[in-house]
Amino acid sequence: MVTRYRIHLEDKLLAPGTINVRLAAVRRLAYEAADAGLLSPDLAAGIRRVKGAKKLGIRLGNWLTVDEARSLWQLPNRNTVKGKRDRAIRPRKIFRCVCRKGTVWGTEITGKVVWHVVKEYAARLGVSKLAPHDLRRSCARFCHDSGGELEQIQFLLGHVSVQTTEKYLGCKQRFRQAVNDQLGIEPPA
């Protein structure tokens, strides 16, 4: 039954991550039902064995080019309250909300406000499907392209695992050209 549900989700062309989240909920429900005596342990174990959808590739989100990032940075009008707010969001000097009319209200900027600001300026720039998290990815990529070490970028992003940072950058560590191969302390051949 659960395998048919997975096939149904795949037929709806849902993303592998969405399918896996829904299957995880079904697995958890089966576990709890077995724990409460509402479902046989064998049936619950069978449900747990249903494999999730495979995630192909490691591409996560979008990255801006350097020119797009530079243009996006320059778009907000410095002479309006809204423009000043929008420019302040990016360097993380987040303070108060400014409504569309340009008046200040509220006590803090919400994630929804940040989302709308990014969407507005991305549309002006002509970049489709840009999310606030894509700016984080782009920053990581720019740091890497300018010579930043993987561990430094990992620390900057707050990742526990270097593999997560690799996914952000869309790259892998280069083990064939290890940094310790060129130390200059090798004995002569």
N, C-alpha and C positions, 0 to 999 in steps of 0.2 A: 504494500500500500504506500509506504514512504517512498519507494523507488518510483512509483507512478507519479507521486507528487513532485519529485525532483524532475522527472521528464516533462510534466506539465509546466513547471517553472521555466525549464529550458526552452520549451515550445513558445512561451511568451516572450522569448528573447531577452530575458532579464540578465543582468551582469552576473558573472560568477560570484562576486562578493555578496550580492543581494540574495542569490540562491543559497549560499552557504550560511548566511545569517538566519534565513528562514528555516533551514534544515537544523541548525543548532537549536533553535527554539523548540522544534518538534522533538529533537533528541532529549533536551532538558525536560520537557513535559513528560516524555516516556519514563525518564529516570525518576522524576518526582512521583509519578503514578505508581511505578513499581515499588518505590520506597514506602508509599502509603498503602500498599496492598491492593490497589485498584487494577493493576496490570501484572501479568506474570513476568518474573525476572527474565525468562527465556525470550519472551516477546520484546521486552525492553532492550535486551542485549542485541537482538536482531535489528531493531531500529537504530541502535548506536552504530552498527556495522555498515549502514548505508553510506557510501562515499559521497562527498560533496563534489561540486563542479570544479574542474581544473581551471586555475588562473594561468593564462598564457601570457608570457612576457612580464616585464616589470614596470612598464610605463605607468606612471601615476600623474594625472593632471597635465597641466600645460606649463611651459616655460616661456618667458618673454626673451626677445633678443635684447642686446644692449641698447640698440637704437629705440626699440619700443619702450624699454624701461625709462630711458632718458626723456622721451616724449611724454610718457605718462606722468613723470615727476614734474614736468613743466606746465602741465595743463591747468591746474587750479589757478584762478585769478587771485593774485596776492592783495588786491585792493578791496575785496569783499570779505565780510565776516565768514561766509560759507567757504570761500576759497582758502582763507587762513585756517579754518578748521580742517578742511580737506588736506591741506599740505601738512598739518600737524599730525594727522592720523598716521602717516607713513613712518615718521621717525619716532613713533610711540609716545609723543607728548599729547596723549589723549586727555582732553578735559571735558567740555560740556557739549550737549547737542545743539545744533543750529537747524531750525526748521527751514523749509524751502523758501520761506519769505525772507530769511536772513536774520531772524531774531533768535536769541539764545533762550533755551528752555531746558528744564530737567537738570539732573545732577551728574549724569555720566553718559558716555557714548556706549551704545550697545553693539553687539556683534552684527545686528541687523542694519544699523546705521553704517558700519564699516562695509558690509556687503553692498549696500546701495551706492556708496561712494565709489567703490571699486567698479561696480557695474556701469555707473554713469560715465566715468572717465575712460573705461575700456571701450564703451560704445562710441564715444567721441573720437577715440584713437583708431577705431575700426578693428579692434581685437575682439573676436567673439569667444564666448565661453571662458571668460577669465574670472576666477574666484580669488578671494583674499589669500587663500592658502597657496595659490599659484605664485603670488608675490614672494612668499617664503621660499618656495622651490627655486624661483629665479635668483633670489639673493644667494642661496646656497650654490647654485651653478656658477654665478659670477665669481664668488669667492674661490671656487675650485679652478675656474678658468684663469684666474689671475695668480695662481700658484699656491693657494691655500692648501694646507695639508688636510687630509681626510679626517684626522682626529680633531683638528681645530674646528672644522665645520661641524663635526659630530657634537662637540661641546657647545658651539654657538646655537645649534638647533635644539639641544637638550635631549638628544637621543641616547638611550642606554646602549643600543646595539649599533655597531658600525655598518651592519647590513642594511639597516633602515636608512642610514645616511646615503649609502650607495644607491638605494632605490630612488631617493630624492634627486640625486645627481644624474641618474640614468647611466651609471658607469659601474665598473667593478675594479677591485684592486688589481694591480699588475704584478702578479707573482713571478712572471718570466723575467722581468726587469726589476728585481728586488733592489731596494736602496742599499743594502749591505754588500751588493756585488761590486760596487765601485768605490770602496773605502780607500783604496790605495795602500793597504797594509798587507796585501797578499804576497807570499813568497814568490820569487821569480820562478818561472816554469822551466 
